[in-house]
Amino acid sequence: MTINADRANSAIDWFRYARQIQKQQLRQLAQSGELASRICHLVHMLQCERGASNIWLCSQGRLYEAECRASRALVDEQRQALLPLLRFDQPLNSSALCQRIASALWGLEQLPELRQRVHEQRTEAAEAMEQFSATIRHLLSIVPQLNDTLDDPRIVQPLVALYSLMQGKELAGQERALGALGFTLGHFSDALRQRLVDRIDGQQPCFDTFLSLTTGELSDIFHARCGATLEIEQLRRLACTRQPPQDQGENALRWFVLHTQRLEQLRALEESLIDALMHTVATLLAEEDQAPPLSAAFLEPAGEGLSLCSDHQLLPLVRQQARELDQLTTQLASLKASLDERKVIDSAKHVLMTHQNMTEEQAWQCLRKMAMDKNQRMVEIARALLTVKNLWQ
């Protein structure tokens, strides 16, 4: 917006500026769409490599050698497609986004060394899984930061839906990896079984959020194709209630194949959601480009200057703007609550990892136990911990 030193900026100036900012945000989101899609593809292949590596390590190199090689090649292919989109000349809207990109790239740079340890069987399956999961987590954390300043519910809703779907899919991927670990070993320890149960239980809130925000068509696809099948439920009961039989890895392979099919359906749904989001962005941009200039709608000639249109022309617009602002306030408070709470919990985990030398999994379990002991929500415990941490400083 051009600042005129001879007068204060009018309401019309600010309306024009708001439209300009909205168009800039929509164009940036359109550019971010390809980045989100590439992240989805790379995460999917990392999830495949993580699961295949678990089976390879737990079987002492007897199973899934070819699958490990294939998944590594596909990860490298997707990584090479993603890297050109992460450049300094791209519009980045926050230091938090830059930090998340840095963390994700750091994890990707450690992949060759991790793969070497996996190939030579110099690492435990649980350790390898944690490193894969950390890289995936950092990649996923980029998505909600891509356009953190958008306030249009037509964009915010599908963005939150996409992130929730990706989070649920990652928990499903961890379920695949943990189950493959237990079935390949031929037993589930109490700790491993609890981790598996946590991943199964954690998926539903993510998918519920997705379903509450998405369209009927995508919701129907999820219900028809992306739920746990009867065979998966049978294997879940076997893993969570009793020790599996010694079967030379047959259940491990069956488990892995069934979950891979489910994850493929979830990946296709991610792509459909991204396509729908980008279509909405393109539509809004077209509407903005075709909208008449605000001066034509709001202003008319008046001697040497300009004056506002009559009250009866402006009043309906003011009322409409007030209604839309009320709706935005209500909707955004609800839509962004889950993302805000996740950020608070992530910050609290970082404090525990830094000051108590905990792993991320240990920090999560510590917060979860404190919440259960005090009968409070985990985000309340996290906020209290951050308050105490600020007093330290």
N, C-alpha and C positions, 0 to 999 in steps of 0.2 A: 504494500500500500504506500502510495506517495504521500509524504508528509508536507503539508502546506504550512509554511511558517507564519502566514498572515491570518490563519484562522484555526480554530479547533476542529478536529475531525468530527464529522456529523454521523448520525445513525446510519445514513446511506453508505458512507465511507466504510463503516464497520461491517455492514451487510456485504458489501463487495469484498472486503478483506476475508470475511468468513468463507465466502464462496471460493476465493482464491486458495485459501488454506485447504479447504476440503478437496479441491481438485488436485492439489499437490499430494495430499495424503492418498488419494485414490490411485494416482499414477505410481506412487511409491509401492502401494500394495500390489498393483499389477506387476511391477518388477519383482516383488517378493514372492509372487505365486510360483515362479519357476524354481526359486530357491527352496521353498517349502516342499515342492514336488520332489526335488533332488534329494532333500534330506529324508523324505519318506522312503525313497528307493534305497538309499545307502543304509538307513537304519534296518530296513527289511533284510538286506543281504548280510549285515552284521549279525542280526538275530539268527540267520541261518548258519553262519560260521560259528557263532557261539554254541549253538546246539550240537552241530556236527563235531566240534572240538571236544565237547563234553563226552560224547559217545566214544570218540577215538581214545581219549585219555583213560576213561574208566574201563575200556576193554583192552588196555595195554597194547593198542595199535592193531587190534584184530578187525575192528569194524569202522566203516565210514572213512577210509583213507581217500577214496575217490571223491566223496562228497566234500571233504575238507579242502581238497585242491580246487574243486569247482567253485565252492563258495568264496574262497580267497580270491580267485580270479574275478568273480562278479563284484566283490567288494572293491577291488582295485579299479575296476571299470567305472563303478558308480562314484568312487572318490575322485577320479580324474574328471568326471563330468561336473562334480560339485565345486571343485577348487576354483575354476575361473569365475564363479559367481561370488566368491569371497575375496573381494579386492578393496583396497583403500579408496578407489574412486567411486565405489558404490555409495548411495546415500544411506548412512547409518544414523539412527536417531537417538542413541544413548550409549554411555560408557558401559552400562550393564550388558547390552547386546555385544559390544566388542569383547568384553571379558568372557562371555559365553562362547563366542566364536573361537577365541584363543584357547579355551579349555577343550573344546571339541577337536581343534586341530592338533593340540598337544596329544590327546588320546590317539588320534589317527597316526601321528608320527611315531608312537610307541608300538604300533601293530607289528612291524617286521620283527622286532625283538621278542614280542609275545609269541608270534607264530613259530619262531625258532625254538623257543622253550617248549611249546606244545609239540612240535615235530619230534624233538629229542626227548620228550616226556620228562622234562626237568621242572614241571610245575604240576600242582594239584588241580583237578577239574574245578573245584570251588574257587580257587585263586584266579584261574583263567577266566571263569565266568564273571567274577567281580570286575576284572579289568575291562572285559567286553561291555558289561553293563554300565560301567562308569562312562565310557566313551559314548554309548547310546544315549545315556541320560543327558550328557552335555549337548549332544546334537539336538535332542528333543527340546531342550530348554531354550534353544534359539527361536523356535516358532512363535511362542507368545510374545516375544520381544520385538518381532519384526515391525509391528505397527501398534505400539503400546499407546499411542496418542489418539487413535481413532475413537469416535464417540457415536457413530451411527449404528443403531441396533441391527440394521440390515447387513452390516459388515461384522460387527462385534459378535453377533450370535453364531454365524458359521465359523468364525475364527476360534471361539471358545469350544464349539462342537468339534472342530478338527483336532484341537489340542487334546481334548478329552478322549477322543477316539484313539489318537496316537498313544496316549498314556495307557489306555486299556489294552491296546494291542501289545505294548511293550510288556505289560504284566502277563499277558498270554504267552509272549515269547519267553519270559523268564519261567513260566510254568512248564513250557516245553523243555527248556534246558534242565530245570531241576528234576523233572520226572524222568528225563533221559538218563540223568546221573544216577538216580536211585534204581531204576530198572536195570541199567547196565551193571551196576554193582551187585544187584540181586538183593538189596535190602535198603530200607529207609530208616535212618537214625531218627530219634525224636526231634532233633534240631532241624534236620532236613525236611521231615514231614511237616513241621510247623511252618517253615518257610514256604513250602508248597501250598499249604492251606492259606497262608497270608496272601499269596499271589492270586489264588483262585478267588478269595473273598474280595480282594482289592479291585478286581476287574469290574464288578457290577456297578459301584458308584460312578466310575468313569463312563461306562456305557449308558447308565441312566442319565447322566448329564448330557451326553451326546444326543440321546433319543429325545430329551426334553427340548432341545434347541434346533433339531434338524427337521427337514421336510418329511411329509408323509411317505413319499416315494423312497427316500433313502432309509427311512425307518423300516419300511416293508422289506427292503433288501437285507437289512441287518437281521431282522427276525427270521427271514427265510434261509439265509445262507451263512450267517456269522456266529450263530450260537454254538455251544458245545453239543456235539452229537451224542446219541445214546452210547456209542462205543467209547467215546471220550469219558462220559460219566461213569461207565463201568470200570475203566482203568483208573479213574480218579478214586473211586471207592476202594479199589485194590491197593492203591498207593497210600491212601490216608487212613485205612482201617486195619490192614494186616500186611505182613511181609509177603512180597511176591515170590512165586516159585522160581527155582533155579532153572532157567530155560534157554541158556546160551544167548541171551540178548534178544530173544524174539519179541517179548513185550516192549523192550526199549525201542526196537525198530518200528513196531506197530504204533506205539505212542507217538514217536517222532513223525511218522507219516501222517497220522490223523491230525496232529496239531499243525503240521506244515500246511495241510489243505485248508484248515481254518484260518491260518495266518495269511494265506494267499487271498482268501475271500475278504479279509479285513483290509489287506493292502489295496485291493481293487476298490473297496468302498472309500478308502482314503482318497484315491485318485478321483472318484466321482464327486466327493465333497469339495476337493480343490477346484475341479472343473466348474462346479456350481457356483463356488465363491468367485472365481474369476469372471464368470458370466455376469454375476451381479455387479461386480466392479465395472465391467465394460458397459453395462446398461446405465449405471449411475454416471459414468463419465460422458456417455452419449447424451444423457439428459442435461448434464451441466453445459456441454458444448452447444446444445440446441436451445438452451434457456435464453429468453430475451434479456438484454442488458437491464440492470436494475434501474438505471436512469429512466428508461422508457416506462417502467411500471410504477415508479415512485415519484418521478419529478416531472414538472412541466415548466415551460418558459414563463418568466415573470420579469418583464423589463430587461434590465441589464444582468440580472442574476437568475437564480433558480429558487423555486419554492416547493414545499411539499404538496402532494395531492390532497384533495379534500378529505375530511375526516371519515366520511362514509365509505371511501375507497380503502383507506388504510386500516380501519377498525377490524374488518374480517381477517386481514393478514396478521395483525397483532394478536388476535384471539387464537388463530391457528398456531402461531409461533409459541404462545403460552402453553397450549395443549401439548405440543410436541416436546417442549422442554420438560413438562411434568412427566410425560411418558419416558423420556430419556433418563431422567433422574431415577425413576423406579426400576426400569429395565437394567440399566447399567450397574446399579447397586447390587442387583441379584446376579447378573452375568459375570461380573468381575470378582465377586466375593471368593469364588473357589481359587482363582489365580492368585489373588492377594494372599490368601491363607497359605497356599503352597510356597509362596516366596518367603513368608515369615518362617515356616517350618524349615525351608532350605537354609535360611540364615542361622537358625538355631542349631541345626545339624553342623554347620560350618564352625560355629563357636565350640561345640563339643569336640569336633575333629581337631581343631587348632589347639585348644587348651587342655584337653583330656587325652590327646593322642589316640582317639578312637577312629576306626574305619567308618565309612558312611553307613554301612549296615548296622554297626554297633550304636552309632549315634541315633539312628532311626529307632532301634529297639529300646534304647534308653528313654527317649521321649515318649514312646508308646507305653512303656511300663509306668513312667511317672504319671501319665494321663490316666491309666487304669487305676493306679493306686490312689489317686486323688479324686477319681470319678469326675474328671474334667476332660474337655476336648483337647486334642493334641495342640491345636493352634494356641489355646490359652496358656498351656505349659510353655510353648515356644516363646510367646510374647513375654511371659514372666522371666524366662531365661535371658532374653535379650535386654530386658530392663536391668537385671542384675549385672549383666556384662557391661552395660553403659556406665554403671556405678563404679566398676573397676577402673575405668579409663580416667 
